[in-house]
Amino acid sequence: ASSVRTVIGAIAAAGRRPVLLASVPRTLAGFGSPVRVLDLATTQDPHELTQLPTAPTPIRYVVWMTIPSATGVGT
């Protein structure tokens, strides 16, 4: 967490806006209020190509985001 705070401070000091992304909201605990920004159910081709792919497989992508403040991060 302290390394993340250091990087957040450096990003803010450079005049940029830090954003944290995670697949589960608890990963962002202490950095702000997570908001789900992506919840996508789709299909993909199989990754293991030991045989010919016959059909796409279902997959779900969920992304959570928080925008921490440069000061008071983690409070």
All heavy atoms as TSV, in Angstrom:
chain	resi	resn	atom	element	x	y	z
A	1	ALA	N	N	0.820	-1.193	0.000
A	1	ALA	CA	C	0.000	0.000	0.000
A	1	ALA	C	C	0.869	1.264	0.000
A	1	ALA	O	O	0.524	2.243	-0.650
A	1	ALA	CB	C	-0.940	-0.013	1.195
A	2	SER	N	N	1.988	1.216	0.701
A	2	SER	CA	C	2.828	2.423	0.735
A	2	SER	C	C	3.469	2.677	-0.630
A	2	SER	O	O	3.630	3.835	-1.034
A	2	SER	CB	C	3.894	2.310	1.823
A	2	SER	OG	O	4.807	1.279	1.522
A	3	SER	N	N	3.821	1.645	-1.352
A	3	SER	CA	C	4.366	1.821	-2.708
A	3	SER	C	C	3.327	2.432	-3.635
A	3	SER	O	O	3.638	3.300	-4.452
A	3	SER	CB	C	4.822	0.476	-3.282
A	3	SER	OG	O	5.877	-0.050	-2.532
A	4	VAL	N	N	2.077	1.989	-3.502
A	4	VAL	CA	C	1.000	2.541	-4.323
A	4	VAL	C	C	0.803	4.016	-3.993
A	4	VAL	O	O	0.654	4.851	-4.885
A	4	VAL	CB	C	-0.311	1.745	-4.126
A	4	VAL	CG1	C	-1.467	2.412	-4.862
A	4	VAL	CG2	C	-0.139	0.306	-4.593
A	5	ARG	N	N	0.834	4.351	-2.711
A	5	ARG	CA	C	0.683	5.759	-2.304
A	5	ARG	C	C	1.804	6.622	-2.870
A	5	ARG	O	O	1.582	7.753	-3.285
A	5	ARG	CB	C	0.634	5.855	-0.786
A	5	ARG	CG	C	-0.663	5.383	-0.204
A	5	ARG	CD	C	-0.729	5.645	1.309
A	5	ARG	NE	N	-1.856	4.955	1.871
A	5	ARG	CZ	C	-1.818	3.734	2.412
A	5	ARG	NH1	N	-0.677	3.094	2.490
A	5	ARG	NH2	N	-2.900	3.176	2.884
A	6	THR	N	N	3.013	6.087	-2.884
A	6	THR	CA	C	4.155	6.818	-3.443
A	6	THR	C	C	3.935	7.089	-4.927
A	6	THR	O	O	4.168	8.204	-5.410
A	6	THR	CB	C	5.456	6.026	-3.227
A	6	THR	OG1	O	5.650	5.822	-1.831
A	6	THR	CG2	C	6.660	6.740	-3.816
A	7	VAL	N	N	3.484	6.079	-5.653
A	7	VAL	CA	C	3.250	6.232	-7.085
A	7	VAL	C	C	2.098	7.205	-7.334
A	7	VAL	O	O	2.175	8.054	-8.227
A	7	VAL	CB	C	2.970	4.863	-7.743
A	7	VAL	CG1	C	2.521	5.023	-9.182
A	7	VAL	CG2	C	4.201	3.978	-7.665
A	8	ILE	N	N	1.040	7.114	-6.541
A	8	ILE	CA	C	-0.090	8.041	-6.680
A	8	ILE	C	C	0.380	9.479	-6.479
A	8	ILE	O	O	0.022	10.381	-7.244
A	8	ILE	CB	C	-1.213	7.692	-5.677
A	8	ILE	CG1	C	-1.885	6.392	-6.089
A	8	ILE	CG2	C	-2.232	8.821	-5.574
A	8	ILE	CD1	C	-2.820	5.824	-5.033
A	9	GLY	N	N	1.208	9.699	-5.473
A	9	GLY	CA	C	1.748	11.035	-5.220
A	9	GLY	C	C	2.599	11.542	-6.365
A	9	GLY	O	O	2.522	12.711	-6.749
A	10	ALA	N	N	3.401	10.654	-6.943
A	10	ALA	CA	C	4.261	11.049	-8.064
A	10	ALA	C	C	3.433	11.383	-9.301
A	10	ALA	O	O	3.739	12.327	-10.030
A	10	ALA	CB	C	5.255	9.931	-8.379
A	11	ILE	N	N	2.379	10.612	-9.532
A	11	ILE	CA	C	1.503	10.884	-10.677
A	11	ILE	C	C	0.839	12.249	-10.501
A	11	ILE	O	O	0.803	13.061	-11.424
A	11	ILE	CB	C	0.452	9.772	-10.832
A	11	ILE	CG1	C	1.129	8.469	-11.262
A	11	ILE	CG2	C	-0.639	10.176	-11.828
A	11	ILE	CD1	C	0.233	7.252	-11.194
A	12	ALA	N	N	0.318	12.512	-9.307
A	12	ALA	CA	C	-0.333	13.794	-9.029
A	12	ALA	C	C	0.662	14.946	-9.119
A	12	ALA	O	O	0.343	16.022	-9.635
A	12	ALA	CB	C	-0.995	13.762	-7.663
A	13	ALA	N	N	1.886	14.743	-8.628
A	13	ALA	CA	C	2.910	15.790	-8.675
A	13	ALA	C	C	3.296	16.135	-10.111
A	13	ALA	O	O	3.698	17.259	-10.397
A	13	ALA	CB	C	4.149	15.349	-7.894
A	14	ALA	N	N	3.131	15.170	-11.020
A	14	ALA	CA	C	3.444	15.412	-12.432
A	14	ALA	C	C	2.282	16.095	-13.156
A	14	ALA	O	O	2.339	16.311	-14.365
A	14	ALA	CB	C	3.786	14.097	-13.120
A	15	GLY	N	N	1.218	16.403	-12.396
A	15	GLY	CA	C	0.079	17.074	-13.004
A	15	GLY	C	C	-0.917	16.134	-13.650
A	15	GLY	O	O	-1.781	16.560	-14.414
A	16	ARG	N	N	-0.790	14.862	-13.357
A	16	ARG	CA	C	-1.696	13.861	-13.926
A	16	ARG	C	C	-2.724	13.435	-12.898
A	16	ARG	O	O	-2.612	13.737	-11.715
A	16	ARG	CB	C	-0.911	12.628	-14.393
A	16	ARG	CG	C	0.189	12.928	-15.366
A	16	ARG	CD	C	-0.378	13.349	-16.687
A	16	ARG	NE	N	0.692	13.490	-17.665
A	16	ARG	CZ	C	0.575	14.214	-18.733
A	16	ARG	NH1	N	-0.533	14.866	-18.970
A	16	ARG	NH2	N	1.559	14.306	-19.581
A	17	ARG	N	N	-3.719	12.697	-13.334
A	17	ARG	CA	C	-4.787	12.227	-12.453
A	17	ARG	C	C	-4.653	10.719	-12.248
A	17	ARG	O	O	-4.865	9.945	-13.184
A	17	ARG	CB	C	-6.125	12.545	-13.107
A	17	ARG	CG	C	-7.315	12.199	-12.299
A	17	ARG	CD	C	-8.522	12.780	-12.985
A	17	ARG	NE	N	-9.680	11.951	-12.753
A	17	ARG	CZ	C	-10.830	12.113	-13.352
A	17	ARG	NH1	N	-10.967	13.065	-14.246
A	17	ARG	NH2	N	-11.834	11.342	-13.080
A	18	PRO	N	N	-4.293	10.274	-11.054
A	18	PRO	CA	C	-4.128	8.842	-10.827
A	18	PRO	C	C	-5.476	8.125	-10.788
A	18	PRO	O	O	-6.461	8.650	-10.268
A	18	PRO	CB	C	-3.431	8.763	-9.460
A	18	PRO	CG	C	-3.764	10.042	-8.785
A	18	PRO	CD	C	-3.960	11.067	-9.866
A	19	VAL	N	N	-5.508	6.931	-11.359
A	19	VAL	CA	C	-6.692	6.079	-11.364
A	19	VAL	C	C	-6.227	4.667	-11.051
A	19	VAL	O	O	-5.234	4.202	-11.605
A	19	VAL	CB	C	-7.385	6.109	-12.749
A	19	VAL	CG1	C	-8.514	5.114	-12.814
A	19	VAL	CG2	C	-7.879	7.499	-13.075
A	20	LEU	N	N	-6.935	4.002	-10.161
A	20	LEU	CA	C	-6.609	2.618	-9.821
A	20	LEU	C	C	-7.702	1.702	-10.344
A	20	LEU	O	O	-8.891	1.992	-10.202
A	20	LEU	CB	C	-6.486	2.452	-8.302
A	20	LEU	CG	C	-5.411	3.283	-7.619
A	20	LEU	CD1	C	-5.472	3.067	-6.110
A	20	LEU	CD2	C	-4.037	2.923	-8.148
A	21	LEU	N	N	-7.305	0.574	-10.952
A	21	LEU	CA	C	-8.235	-0.418	-11.472
A	21	LEU	C	C	-7.964	-1.763	-10.821
A	21	LEU	O	O	-6.816	-2.087	-10.523
A	21	LEU	CB	C	-8.078	-0.561	-12.986
A	21	LEU	CG	C	-8.281	0.687	-13.834
A	21	LEU	CD1	C	-7.942	0.391	-15.285
A	21	LEU	CD2	C	-9.702	1.184	-13.711
A	22	ALA	N	N	-9.031	-2.554	-10.632
A	22	ALA	CA	C	-8.891	-3.883	-10.045
A	22	ALA	C	C	-10.047	-4.758	-10.501
A	22	ALA	O	O	-11.080	-4.264	-10.962
A	22	ALA	CB	C	-8.861	-3.796	-8.521
A	23	SER	N	N	-9.879	-6.059	-10.336
A	23	SER	CA	C	-10.945	-6.992	-10.716
A	23	SER	C	C	-11.936	-7.218	-9.579
A	23	SER	O	O	-13.033	-7.711	-9.820
A	23	SER	CB	C	-10.341	-8.325	-11.163
A	23	SER	OG	O	-9.584	-8.894	-10.115
A	24	VAL	N	N	-11.555	-6.873	-8.357
A	24	VAL	CA	C	-12.459	-6.981	-7.203
A	24	VAL	C	C	-12.343	-5.696	-6.381
A	24	VAL	O	O	-11.257	-5.132	-6.250
A	24	VAL	CB	C	-12.155	-8.214	-6.317
A	24	VAL	CG1	C	-12.485	-9.505	-7.049
A	24	VAL	CG2	C	-10.713	-8.242	-5.874
A	25	PRO	N	N	-13.444	-5.211	-5.818
A	25	PRO	CA	C	-13.401	-3.925	-5.116
A	25	PRO	C	C	-12.527	-3.932	-3.860
A	25	PRO	O	O	-11.935	-2.911	-3.522
A	25	PRO	CB	C	-14.863	-3.644	-4.778
A	25	PRO	CG	C	-15.568	-4.929	-4.906
A	25	PRO	CD	C	-14.793	-5.766	-5.877
A	26	ARG	N	N	-12.387	-5.058	-3.193
A	26	ARG	CA	C	-11.602	-5.075	-1.949
A	26	ARG	C	C	-10.118	-4.763	-2.193
A	26	ARG	O	O	-9.420	-4.304	-1.302
A	26	ARG	CB	C	-11.783	-6.397	-1.212
A	26	ARG	CG	C	-11.136	-7.577	-1.876
A	26	ARG	CD	C	-11.303	-8.861	-1.042
A	26	ARG	NE	N	-10.871	-10.009	-1.789
A	26	ARG	CZ	C	-11.666	-10.736	-2.570
A	26	ARG	NH1	N	-12.937	-10.448	-2.668
A	26	ARG	NH2	N	-11.188	-11.758	-3.239
A	27	THR	N	N	-9.649	-4.991	-3.413
A	27	THR	CA	C	-8.263	-4.654	-3.756
A	27	THR	C	C	-8.023	-3.153	-3.637
A	27	THR	O	O	-6.911	-2.714	-3.354
A	27	THR	CB	C	-7.938	-5.129	-5.178
A	27	THR	OG1	O	-8.218	-6.520	-5.277
A	27	THR	CG2	C	-6.483	-4.890	-5.533
A	28	LEU	N	N	-9.064	-2.372	-3.850
A	28	LEU	CA	C	-8.953	-0.918	-3.818
A	28	LEU	C	C	-9.261	-0.332	-2.442
A	28	LEU	O	O	-9.281	0.891	-2.287
A	28	LEU	CB	C	-9.889	-0.314	-4.866
A	28	LEU	CG	C	-9.641	-0.793	-6.300
A	28	LEU	CD1	C	-10.735	-0.294	-7.218
A	28	LEU	CD2	C	-8.278	-0.368	-6.782
A	29	ALA	N	N	-9.481	-1.186	-1.462
A	29	ALA	CA	C	-9.805	-0.716	-0.109
A	29	ALA	C	C	-8.710	0.219	0.397
A	29	ALA	O	O	-7.524	-0.044	0.244
A	29	ALA	CB	C	-9.962	-1.899	0.834
A	30	GLY	N	N	-9.130	1.308	0.977
A	30	GLY	CA	C	-8.177	2.262	1.524
A	30	GLY	C	C	-7.729	3.332	0.542
A	30	GLY	O	O	-6.998	4.240	0.908
A	31	PHE	N	N	-8.153	3.230	-0.724
A	31	PHE	CA	C	-7.748	4.212	-1.720
A	31	PHE	C	C	-8.907	5.052	-2.233
A	31	PHE	O	O	-8.724	5.911	-3.083
A	31	PHE	CB	C	-7.053	3.532	-2.899
A	31	PHE	CG	C	-5.769	2.861	-2.516
A	31	PHE	CD1	C	-5.704	1.485	-2.390
A	31	PHE	CD2	C	-4.635	3.605	-2.248
A	31	PHE	CE1	C	-4.534	0.860	-2.028
A	31	PHE	CE2	C	-3.451	2.988	-1.885
A	31	PHE	CZ	C	-3.395	1.614	-1.773
A	32	GLY	N	N	-10.106	4.775	-1.772
A	32	GLY	CA	C	-11.275	5.510	-2.225
A	32	GLY	C	C	-12.463	4.577	-2.337
A	32	GLY	O	O	-12.398	3.416	-1.952
A	33	SER	N	N	-13.554	5.080	-2.879
A	33	SER	CA	C	-14.776	4.285	-3.050
A	33	SER	C	C	-14.788	3.661	-4.437
A	33	SER	O	O	-14.930	4.368	-5.438
A	33	SER	CB	C	-16.002	5.171	-2.880
A	33	SER	OG	O	-16.034	5.713	-1.592
A	34	PRO	N	N	-14.656	2.341	-4.517
A	34	PRO	CA	C	-14.638	1.689	-5.827
A	34	PRO	C	C	-15.989	1.793	-6.537
A	34	PRO	O	O	-17.046	1.734	-5.910
A	34	PRO	CB	C	-14.329	0.229	-5.506
A	34	PRO	CG	C	-13.834	0.209	-4.115
A	34	PRO	CD	C	-14.417	1.396	-3.431
A	35	VAL	N	N	-15.919	1.954	-7.843
A	35	VAL	CA	C	-17.094	1.999	-8.706
A	35	VAL	C	C	-16.885	0.967	-9.815
A	35	VAL	O	O	-15.804	0.908	-10.413
A	35	VAL	CB	C	-17.262	3.406	-9.333
A	35	VAL	CG1	C	-18.412	3.425	-10.327
A	35	VAL	CG2	C	-17.442	4.450	-8.263
A	36	ARG	N	N	-17.904	0.161	-10.072
A	36	ARG	CA	C	-17.789	-0.817	-11.162
A	36	ARG	C	C	-17.931	-0.061	-12.476
A	36	ARG	O	O	-18.948	0.579	-12.745
A	36	ARG	CB	C	-18.859	-1.895	-11.032
A	36	ARG	CG	C	-18.670	-3.010	-12.037
A	36	ARG	CD	C	-19.612	-4.155	-11.834
A	36	ARG	NE	N	-20.985	-3.655	-11.807
A	36	ARG	CZ	C	-21.979	-4.287	-11.206
A	36	ARG	NH1	N	-21.764	-5.407	-10.555
A	36	ARG	NH2	N	-23.189	-3.787	-11.234
A	37	VAL	N	N	-16.898	-0.120	-13.313
A	37	VAL	CA	C	-16.904	0.617	-14.576
A	37	VAL	C	C	-17.067	-0.296	-15.788
A	37	VAL	O	O	-17.294	0.186	-16.894
A	37	VAL	CB	C	-15.627	1.482	-14.736
A	37	VAL	CG1	C	-15.611	2.604	-13.712
A	37	VAL	CG2	C	-14.366	0.636	-14.667
A	38	LEU	N	N	-16.938	-1.605	-15.569
A	38	LEU	CA	C	-17.126	-2.550	-16.670
A	38	LEU	C	C	-17.682	-3.845	-16.114
A	38	LEU	O	O	-17.172	-4.365	-15.120
A	38	LEU	CB	C	-15.804	-2.820	-17.394
A	38	LEU	CG	C	-15.865	-3.844	-18.527
A	38	LEU	CD1	C	-16.588	-3.261	-19.736
A	38	LEU	CD2	C	-14.491	-4.318	-18.903
A	39	ASP	N	N	-18.726	-4.351	-16.736
A	39	ASP	CA	C	-19.290	-5.655	-16.396
A	39	ASP	C	C	-19.773	-6.247	-17.711
A	39	ASP	O	O	-20.872	-5.968	-18.172
A	39	ASP	CB	C	-20.434	-5.506	-15.388
A	39	ASP	CG	C	-20.884	-6.848	-14.828
A	39	ASP	OD1	O	-20.537	-7.892	-15.416
A	39	ASP	OD2	O	-21.588	-6.840	-13.807
A	40	LEU	N	N	-18.916	-7.034	-18.354
A	40	LEU	CA	C	-19.154	-7.499	-19.698
A	40	LEU	C	C	-19.171	-9.017	-19.740
A	40	LEU	O	O	-18.202	-9.663	-19.345
A	40	LEU	CB	C	-18.066	-6.968	-20.634
A	40	LEU	CG	C	-18.078	-7.481	-22.073
A	40	LEU	CD1	C	-19.315	-6.985	-22.802
A	40	LEU	CD2	C	-16.808	-7.048	-22.781
A	41	ALA	N	N	-20.262	-9.575	-20.217
A	41	ALA	CA	C	-20.352	-11.012	-20.474
A	41	ALA	C	C	-20.237	-11.194	-21.983
A	41	ALA	O	O	-21.001	-10.611	-22.757
A	41	ALA	CB	C	-21.660	-11.565	-19.960
A	42	THR	N	N	-19.260	-11.982	-22.412
A	42	THR	CA	C	-18.996	-12.166	-23.835
A	42	THR	C	C	-18.464	-13.575	-24.068
A	42	THR	O	O	-18.544	-14.425	-23.175
A	42	THR	CB	C	-18.006	-11.093	-24.340
A	42	THR	OG1	O	-17.909	-11.181	-25.765
A	42	THR	CG2	C	-16.644	-11.209	-23.704
A	43	THR	N	N	-17.928	-13.817	-25.223
A	43	THR	CA	C	-17.307	-15.107	-25.525
A	43	THR	C	C	-15.910	-14.861	-26.082
A	43	THR	O	O	-15.596	-13.759	-26.547
A	43	THR	CB	C	-18.127	-15.908	-26.552
A	43	THR	OG1	O	-18.257	-15.147	-27.741
A	43	THR	CG2	C	-19.506	-16.270	-26.007
A	44	GLN	N	N	-15.103	-15.909	-26.029
A	44	GLN	CA	C	-13.753	-15.828	-26.567
A	44	GLN	C	C	-13.372	-17.169	-27.158
A	44	GLN	O	O	-13.964	-18.198	-26.810
A	44	GLN	CB	C	-12.756	-15.422	-25.486
A	44	GLN	CG	C	-12.548	-16.466	-24.418
A	44	GLN	CD	C	-11.501	-16.050	-23.401
A	44	GLN	OE1	O	-11.006	-14.945	-23.427
A	44	GLN	NE2	N	-11.172	-16.949	-22.512
A	45	ASP	N	N	-12.382	-17.146	-28.020
A	45	ASP	CA	C	-11.859	-18.400	-28.545
A	45	ASP	C	C	-11.073	-19.102	-27.453
A	45	ASP	O	O	-10.473	-18.451	-26.596
A	45	ASP	CB	C	-10.946	-18.142	-29.743
A	45	ASP	CG	C	-11.716	-17.694	-30.969
A	45	ASP	OD1	O	-12.893	-18.080	-31.101
A	45	ASP	OD2	O	-11.142	-16.945	-31.780
A	46	PRO	N	N	-11.055	-20.423	-27.478
A	46	PRO	CA	C	-10.277	-21.162	-26.477
A	46	PRO	C	C	-8.795	-20.784	-26.535
A	46	PRO	O	O	-8.263	-20.472	-27.596
A	46	PRO	CB	C	-10.475	-22.620	-26.880
A	46	PRO	CG	C	-11.718	-22.634	-27.704
A	46	PRO	CD	C	-11.768	-21.303	-28.384
A	47	HIS	N	N	-8.140	-20.793	-25.380
A	47	HIS	CA	C	-6.711	-20.448	-25.306
A	47	HIS	C	C	-5.822	-21.654	-25.545
A	47	HIS	O	O	-4.726	-21.519	-26.056
A	47	HIS	CB	C	-6.381	-19.841	-23.933
A	47	HIS	CG	C	-6.930	-18.472	-23.749
A	47	HIS	ND1	N	-6.339	-17.356	-24.265
A	47	HIS	CD2	C	-8.042	-18.032	-23.123
A	47	HIS	CE1	C	-7.044	-16.287	-23.957
A	47	HIS	NE2	N	-8.093	-16.673	-23.262
A	48	GLU	N	N	-6.256	-22.813	-25.116
A	48	GLU	CA	C	-5.454	-24.012	-25.298
A	48	GLU	C	C	-5.781	-24.608	-26.651
A	48	GLU	O	O	-6.861	-25.130	-26.877
A	48	GLU	CB	C	-5.743	-25.024	-24.188
A	48	GLU	CG	C	-5.324	-24.518	-22.824
A	48	GLU	CD	C	-5.591	-25.548	-21.745
A	48	GLU	OE1	O	-5.643	-26.750	-22.056
A	48	GLU	OE2	O	-5.748	-25.134	-20.598
A	49	LEU	N	N	-4.840	-24.514	-27.551
A	49	LEU	CA	C	-5.078	-24.992	-28.905
A	49	LEU	C	C	-4.463	-26.375	-29.109
A	49	LEU	O	O	-3.678	-26.604	-30.024
A	49	LEU	CB	C	-4.545	-23.984	-29.917
A	49	LEU	CG	C	-5.244	-22.620	-29.888
A	49	LEU	CD1	C	-4.622	-21.669	-30.893
A	49	LEU	CD2	C	-6.726	-22.776	-30.161
A	50	THR	N	N	-4.831	-27.306	-28.246
A	50	THR	CA	C	-4.382	-28.690	-28.407
A	50	THR	C	C	-5.280	-29.439	-29.381
A	50	THR	O	O	-4.959	-30.539	-29.797
A	50	THR	CB	C	-4.370	-29.414	-27.054
A	50	THR	OG1	O	-5.684	-29.333	-26.480
A	50	THR	CG2	C	-3.353	-28.780	-26.116
A	51	GLN	N	N	-6.415	-28.828	-29.703
A	51	GLN	CA	C	-7.319	-29.354	-30.719
A	51	GLN	C	C	-8.005	-28.172	-31.388
A	51	GLN	O	O	-7.930	-27.048	-30.907
A	51	GLN	CB	C	-8.344	-30.296	-30.099
A	51	GLN	CG	C	-9.189	-29.627	-29.027
A	51	GLN	CD	C	-10.045	-30.638	-28.284
A	51	GLN	OE1	O	-9.828	-31.831	-28.391
A	51	GLN	NE2	N	-11.001	-30.161	-27.548
A	52	LEU	N	N	-8.664	-28.418	-32.476
A	52	LEU	CA	C	-9.347	-27.339	-33.178
A	52	LEU	C	C	-10.452	-26.761	-32.307
A	52	LEU	O	O	-11.204	-27.509	-31.679
A	52	LEU	CB	C	-9.940	-27.849	-34.483
A	52	LEU	CG	C	-8.941	-28.201	-35.578
A	52	LEU	CD1	C	-9.668	-28.841	-36.753
A	52	LEU	CD2	C	-8.193	-26.974	-36.029
A	53	PRO	N	N	-10.552	-25.431	-32.236
A	53	PRO	CA	C	-11.648	-24.847	-31.471
A	53	PRO	C	C	-12.984	-25.146	-32.154
A	53	PRO	O	O	-13.109	-25.026	-33.370
A	53	PRO	CB	C	-11.349	-23.358	-31.467
A	53	PRO	CG	C	-10.308	-23.132	-32.492
A	53	PRO	CD	C	-9.668	-24.435	-32.800
A	54	THR	N	N	-13.954	-25.554	-31.361
A	54	THR	CA	C	-15.262	-25.882	-31.934
A	54	THR	C	C	-16.295	-24.803	-31.639
A	54	THR	O	O	-17.244	-24.639	-32.388
A	54	THR	CB	C	-15.769	-27.225	-31.380
A	54	THR	OG1	O	-15.799	-27.156	-29.961
A	54	THR	CG2	C	-14.862	-28.366	-31.816
A	55	ALA	N	N	-16.115	-24.101	-30.545
A	55	ALA	CA	C	-17.078	-23.057	-30.183
A	55	ALA	C	C	-16.418	-22.091	-29.223
A	55	ALA	O	O	-15.519	-22.464	-28.467
A	55	ALA	CB	C	-18.305	-23.682	-29.530
A	56	PRO	N	N	-16.840	-20.852	-29.248
A	56	PRO	CA	C	-16.303	-19.896	-28.279
A	56	PRO	C	C	-16.765	-20.249	-26.863
A	56	PRO	O	O	-17.817	-20.851	-26.673
A	56	PRO	CB	C	-16.875	-18.555	-28.720
A	56	PRO	CG	C	-17.946	-18.857	-29.694
A	56	PRO	CD	C	-17.785	-20.255	-30.163
A	57	THR	N	N	-15.954	-19.889	-25.902
A	57	THR	CA	C	-16.290	-20.142	-24.503
A	57	THR	C	C	-16.731	-18.839	-23.843
A	57	THR	O	O	-16.230	-17.758	-24.172
A	57	THR	CB	C	-15.079	-20.718	-23.737
A	57	THR	OG1	O	-13.985	-19.819	-23.873
A	57	THR	CG2	C	-14.670	-22.070	-24.280
A	58	PRO	N	N	-17.673	-18.929	-22.903
A	58	PRO	CA	C	-18.125	-17.706	-22.225
A	58	PRO	C	C	-17.051	-17.164	-21.289
A	58	PRO	O	O	-16.258	-17.921	-20.719
A	58	PRO	CB	C	-19.358	-18.151	-21.448
A	58	PRO	CG	C	-19.294	-19.626	-21.379
A	58	PRO	CD	C	-18.411	-20.105	-22.475
A	59	ILE	N	N	-17.021	-15.859	-21.168
A	59	ILE	CA	C	-16.098	-15.199	-20.230
A	59	ILE	C	C	-16.776	-13.921	-19.742
A	59	ILE	O	O	-17.584	-13.321	-20.433
A	59	ILE	CB	C	-14.730	-14.892	-20.881
A	59	ILE	CG1	C	-13.748	-14.399	-19.835
A	59	ILE	CG2	C	-14.875	-13.912	-22.021
A	59	ILE	CD1	C	-12.310	-14.390	-20.278
A	60	ARG	N	N	-16.429	-13.538	-18.527
A	60	ARG	CA	C	-16.990	-12.310	-17.951
A	60	ARG	C	C	-15.841	-11.428	-17.470
A	60	ARG	O	O	-14.940	-11.887	-16.767
A	60	ARG	CB	C	-17.916	-12.640	-16.790
A	60	ARG	CG	C	-18.557	-11.408	-16.218
A	60	ARG	CD	C	-19.589	-11.762	-15.173
A	60	ARG	NE	N	-20.529	-10.664	-15.098
A	60	ARG	CZ	C	-21.813	-10.759	-15.283
A	60	ARG	NH1	N	-22.340	-11.927	-15.535
A	60	ARG	NH2	N	-22.572	-9.709	-15.201
A	61	TYR	N	N	-15.881	-10.170	-17.850
A	61	TYR	CA	C	-14.906	-9.185	-17.412
A	61	TYR	C	C	-15.599	-8.206	-16.474
A	61	TYR	O	O	-16.631	-7.635	-16.823
A	61	TYR	CB	C	-14.326	-8.405	-18.591
A	61	TYR	CG	C	-13.541	-9.249	-19.569
A	61	TYR	CD1	C	-14.107	-9.675	-20.765
A	61	TYR	CD2	C	-12.233	-9.601	-19.291
A	61	TYR	CE1	C	-13.385	-10.444	-21.659
A	61	TYR	CE2	C	-11.501	-10.378	-20.179
A	61	TYR	CZ	C	-12.084	-10.789	-21.359
A	61	TYR	OH	O	-11.360	-11.558	-22.239
A	62	VAL	N	N	-15.014	-8.012	-15.296
A	62	VAL	CA	C	-15.515	-7.030	-14.341
A	62	VAL	C	C	-14.325	-6.179	-13.907
A	62	VAL	O	O	-13.300	-6.710	-13.485
A	62	VAL	CB	C	-16.175	-7.696	-13.111
A	62	VAL	CG1	C	-16.655	-6.638	-12.131
A	62	VAL	CG2	C	-17.326	-8.585	-13.544
A	63	VAL	N	N	-14.466	-4.860	-14.032
A	63	VAL	CA	C	-13.390	-3.940	-13.658
A	63	VAL	C	C	-13.957	-2.898	-12.699
A	63	VAL	O	O	-15.003	-2.303	-12.961
A	63	VAL	CB	C	-12.774	-3.241	-14.893
A	63	VAL	CG1	C	-11.702	-2.241	-14.475
A	63	VAL	CG2	C	-12.190	-4.270	-15.848
A	64	TRP	N	N	-13.246	-2.701	-11.593
A	64	TRP	CA	C	-13.592	-1.692	-10.590
A	64	TRP	C	C	-12.551	-0.589	-10.645
A	64	TRP	O	O	-11.377	-0.842	-10.901
A	64	TRP	CB	C	-13.612	-2.320	-9.208
A	64	TRP	CG	C	-14.730	-3.299	-9.035
A	64	TRP	CD1	C	-14.723	-4.611	-9.417
A	64	TRP	CD2	C	-15.996	-3.054	-8.459
A	64	TRP	NE1	N	-15.919	-5.189	-9.111
A	64	TRP	CE2	C	-16.723	-4.261	-8.517
A	64	TRP	CE3	C	-16.607	-1.941	-7.897
A	64	TRP	CZ2	C	-18.019	-4.371	-8.031
A	64	TRP	CZ3	C	-17.884	-2.051	-7.408
A	64	TRP	CH2	C	-18.584	-3.260	-7.481
A	65	MET	N	N	-12.976	0.647	-10.379
A	65	MET	CA	C	-12.077	1.794	-10.454
A	65	MET	C	C	-12.283	2.704	-9.250
A	65	MET	O	O	-13.394	2.829	-8.733
A	65	MET	CB	C	-12.370	2.590	-11.726
A	65	MET	CG	C	-11.518	3.833	-11.871
A	65	MET	SD	S	-11.935	4.785	-13.344
A	65	MET	CE	C	-13.307	5.738	-12.742
A	66	THR	N	N	-11.215	3.319	-8.823
A	66	THR	CA	C	-11.292	4.397	-7.849
A	66	THR	C	C	-10.308	5.477	-8.266
A	66	THR	O	O	-9.274	5.203	-8.881
A	66	THR	CB	C	-11.021	3.913	-6.405
A	66	THR	OG1	O	-11.322	4.964	-5.501
A	66	THR	CG2	C	-9.582	3.481	-6.207
A	67	ILE	N	N	-10.662	6.701	-7.947
A	67	ILE	CA	C	-9.790	7.848	-8.226
A	67	ILE	C	C	-9.326	8.368	-6.856
A	67	ILE	O	O	-10.064	9.085	-6.193
A	67	ILE	CB	C	-10.516	8.939	-9.005
A	67	ILE	CG1	C	-11.017	8.373	-10.329
A	67	ILE	CG2	C	-9.598	10.137	-9.233
A	67	ILE	CD1	C	-11.903	9.315	-11.103
A	68	PRO	N	N	-8.135	7.966	-6.432
A	68	PRO	CA	C	-7.650	8.403	-5.122
A	68	PRO	C	C	-7.224	9.856	-5.155
A	68	PRO	O	O	-6.792	10.374	-6.190
A	68	PRO	CB	C	-6.451	7.502	-4.862
A	68	PRO	CG	C	-5.955	7.156	-6.223
A	68	PRO	CD	C	-7.173	7.123	-7.126
A	69	SER	N	N	-7.368	10.508	-4.010
A	69	SER	CA	C	-6.830	11.866	-3.931
A	69	SER	C	C	-5.350	11.760	-3.633
A	69	SER	O	O	-4.896	10.828	-2.968
A	69	SER	CB	C	-7.541	12.658	-2.831
A	69	SER	OG	O	-7.312	12.059	-1.576
A	70	ALA	N	N	-4.573	12.696	-4.117
A	70	ALA	CA	C	-3.132	12.660	-3.901
A	70	ALA	C	C	-2.791	12.904	-2.432
A	70	ALA	O	O	-1.791	12.429	-1.934
A	70	ALA	CB	C	-2.433	13.681	-4.782
A	71	THR	N	N	-3.643	13.654	-1.748
A	71	THR	CA	C	-3.424	13.891	-0.330
A	71	THR	C	C	-4.454	13.098	0.445
A	71	THR	O	O	-5.602	12.994	0.042
A	71	THR	CB	C	-3.587	15.384	0.012
A	71	THR	OG1	O	-4.895	15.797	-0.384
A	71	THR	CG2	C	-2.548	16.228	-0.685
A	72	GLY	N	N	-4.045	12.520	1.506
A	72	GLY	CA	C	-4.954	11.735	2.333
A	72	GLY	C	C	-5.290	10.393	1.764
A	72	GLY	O	O	-6.302	9.801	2.094
A	73	VAL	N	N	-4.453	9.866	0.883
A	73	VAL	CA	C	-4.699	8.556	0.299
A	73	VAL	C	C	-4.668	7.520	1.408
A	73	VAL	O	O	-3.763	7.490	2.225
A	73	VAL	CB	C	-3.650	8.236	-0.782
A	73	VAL	CG1	C	-3.783	6.802	-1.234
A	73	VAL	CG2	C	-3.787	9.181	-1.933
A	74	GLY	N	N	-5.669	6.678	1.421
A	74	GLY	CA	C	-5.721	5.618	2.416
A	74	GLY	C	C	-6.333	6.034	3.731
A	74	GLY	O	O	-6.372	5.265	4.665
A	75	THR	N	N	-6.842	7.252	3.834
A	75	THR	CA	C	-7.451	7.683	5.081
A	75	THR	C	C	-8.948	7.591	5.005
A	75	THR	O	O	-9.533	7.443	3.985
A	75	THR	CB	C	-7.064	9.135	5.413
A	75	THR	OG1	O	-7.491	9.981	4.342
A	75	THR	CG2	C	-5.583	9.256	5.629
